[in-house]
Amino acid sequence: MNTQNITAEIASNALATLAAALEAGNSAALATYLNITARFHKYSWTNCLLIATQRPDAAHVAGFRAWLGFGRHVRKGEKGIAILAPIITKREAEAGQQQQEDSSTAEPANRLVGFRSTYVFDIAQTDGQELPEFATVKGNPAEHLERLKALVGSHSIALDYDASIAPAKGVSRGGRITLMPNLPAAEEFSTLVHELSHEKLHRTDRRAETTKTIRETEAEAVAFVVCHAIGLDTNTAAADYIKLYNGDRATLSASLQFIQSTAAEILTALEVDAEAAA
């Protein structure tokens, strides 16, 4: 069997597995993860700046009582991160004035009268129950990671590492890929394949023909195929990621040509054979 047929078989089998996972719906881990993250407060741009200024490495922040609700407690002696909380008061109807029935002209029942200082704490300042984590790729890519980096370089794509891209693990900028430093080897490999796929598929004129859902589905599907081929444990990571961007089996099917060709090119460069992928 020639290399082209081998890579086509590997991609086809892997994509059939991924399609089945997408059709099965969200994993229990994803549902729990989304439920927890949805309960974290959303902060204004001003408060994000305040948090970054006081604690640049903050990952998840919440108030003292909110952490208790997550089964965690703030350690004694930890210094809070000061942010601004809005002060809202109810409007009082003027004496003798009836409430307007026309909702289009009626004034809001509440109004903002100012701000007060309050404090939040980063997860690193707390102890207690572990928060659910998004599914990740596990295993050892061994020599395939260095081969992948060489492939990136052969396409004249610069590769660097910068913690400031957090919470993203990787970013494709068109001719440059930036990864979070110190990722586990399997995650670094998977993320690099994902971002390389963006470079190859979505930094061209075709980008205008795609949506965010299509682009993320394609990139993650290529990463799934390649990781699957070298024996990494992908568990529900790829399907969960695609679900986050509203991708489904139909999205995957519509992009099969692009996914298969890109995965095949990467697998050929990594010299993966059918026995290694079995």
N, C-alpha and C positions, 0 to 999 in steps of 0.2 A: 504494500500500500504506500503510495507516495505521500509526501509531506502535506500537500494540499488536501488530500482526502482525509488524512489523519486529523488535521486541525478542524476540518468541516464536521467530522464525526464528533469530536470532542465538544465543539460549540453547540451542535445540534442537541446532544444529550444533556448538556448543562442547561441550555435554554428551556428545554422541556421540563426540567426539574424546577427552574425558576418560575415558569409560567404556572405550574401546578400550585406552587406556594402562593403566588399572587391571587390565584382564583380561590384559594382556601380562605383568604381574608387576613386580617391583622393577627399577628401572634399575640399570645397573652402578655408577653414581655413588652411589646410595643404599646398595648392598651394601658398597662400599668405605668409605663414611662410617660405617656402622654397625659395621663390623669394627674400625675404628680407635677410635671412641668407646667401644666395649665394652671395649677394653684399658686405658682410663684407670682408675685406681684409684677405688673408691667411698670417700668419706670420711665419717666420723661427723659428727654435728652439732657436737660440740666442735671437731673439726679444721676444719670449715667456718668456725666463728667465729674460730679462730686465723688461718686464711688471710685472711678478710675484714678482720681487725684489722691484719694486717701488710701486706697488699697488696690494698686494696679493689677494684682494677681487674683482678684476676686473672681469666683466662678459662679456660685449661686448665692444670692443674698436674700434674706427675709428678716422680719422682725422677731423679737424675742418670743412672743406668743405663737407666731406662725411656726417657728422651729419646733416648739412643743407639740404642735399639731402634726408635725412630720415625724414625731417620735424621737426628736433630738433636743438637746439642751445646750445653751451657750455656756462655755466653760467660765468658771469664776475668774474675774480679773481681766477678761477680754474687753478691749476698747471698741465701742460701737462706731459704725460709719455714719456720720451725720448726713441726712438728706432733708429735703423740704417736703412737708406734707400739707396739702390744701386744707384750709379751714372753710367749711361750708355751713351756712345758716339758712334756716327757712325764712321765706319772705312772709311778712305779716300783712294781711289785707288792711288797707286804709279804712278808718272808721267810716261807716255809712256807705262804703263802696261795695257793691255786689260783685261777686266773682264772675268774670266774663265767661260766657259759655263757648265763645268762638275760640277753639284751641289754637287757631292760626295767629291770633292777636294777643292771647293771654300770655303773661310773663311767666317764666319758669318758677316753680315752687321753691327751688333752692338757688342760692347764689354764692359765688366765691367772694370771700371778704379778706382773704390774706393767706399767709403761709406760716407754718411753725416748724421748728426743728424737731426731727425724730431720728431714731437710730435703727439701723439694720446691721446684721452680722453675716459674714461670709461662712459658708459651710465648713471651711478650715478652722473656724473658731468654735465649732460645735462638736459634740460627741453624741452617740446614740445609734439608732437604727440606720442601716445602710439605705441610701436612696436607690431606686431601681436604675440600672444603667441601660443605655441603648445597646442592642446586640452588636458585638464586634467580631471581626475575623480573628481566628486563633491558629497557631501553628508556627512552623519555621520555614520561611521561604528559601533558606540556605543561599546557594550561589545565585538563585534567580533574582534576588534583589539587586545585586551588583550588575547583572546582565541587563536588568530593566533600566537602571540608571544610565548604563552605556547606551541603550537604545534611545533614551531621552536626549542624551548628548548628541547622538548621530543625526537627530532631527534639528540640530542647532537650537534646542530649547534649553535655556538656563534653568538650573535647579538650585534653589537655596532654601534655608530654614529660618523661620521667624515666628516667635511666640506671639507676636502682635496680631496674627490672623485669628486667634481664638475668638469664638468657640469653634470656628471651622478647623478641620484637620488639614485641608489642602485648598489651594486657590490656583486657578488657571488664568493667566493674564494675557495670553497670546504671545508666544515666544518665551515665556517664563512661567515656571511652576514653583510655588512656595508651599512648603510643608511645615507643619508644627514640628519642632524639634523633640527628640526623645520619645517618639511613638514606638510602641512594641513593633518588632520587625514585621509581623503579619499585617498589622494595621498600616504601617508605612508602605508596604508593598501594595496592598489593596488601594490605598488612597492615591498612590502614585499612578497606578493603572487607570484609576478613575479620572484623574486630572489629565493624564496623557490622552485619554479618549476624548476629553473636551477639546484639547488642542487639535486633535486630528479631525474631529467631526464637527466642531462648533466654532472654530476660529477661522472659518471660511465663509464664502458667500452664502453657504447653506444655512448659516445661523439665522438669517432673516426668515427662513421658511419653517423654523421650529419654535416651539414654546418651551418654557421652563420645564414643564412636565416631561416633554419629549427629550430634552437634553439630559435631564437627570436620570431618566429611565435608561437611555442609551448608555451613558457613561457608567452607571452602576451595573448594568447588565454585562457590559464588557468586563468590568472588574470581577463580577461573579464568575464568568466563564473562565477567565485566566486563573483566578484563585482556585477554583474547582479543579482545573487541569493540573496544577502543581501540588495538589493534595492538602491545601489549607482547609480548615474547618470554617465554613461560611455561615453555619447555623441559619438563623433567620435575618442576618444583618442586611443582605441585599434586598430581600422582599420588604422588610420593614422600611428601609431607606426609600425605596421606590414608592411605597404607600404614603410616606410623608409628603411626597410631591404629587399625590393623586394619580400616580401611574397605576396601570392595571394590565391584564393580559392583552387587551386590545391594543394598548399603547406599545407593548412589547412586540406584538405580532407585526404591527405596521412598520417597525424599525428593524426587523430581523436582518435585512440585507446589510444595513450599515453596521449593526452589532457583530454579525458573523465575520464580515470582512476585516473589521478592525481587530477583533479578538484573534482571528487567524494570523494576521500580520504580527501581532505581539507574541503569540505562541511560537510562531516560526523563529522569531528572533531569540526566544528563550530556549529553543531546541527542546520543546516538550514533545514526548512521543506517547503513543497510545498506552503503552504499558505503565508509564509513570502516572498517567491520568486515570487509570483504572481503579 
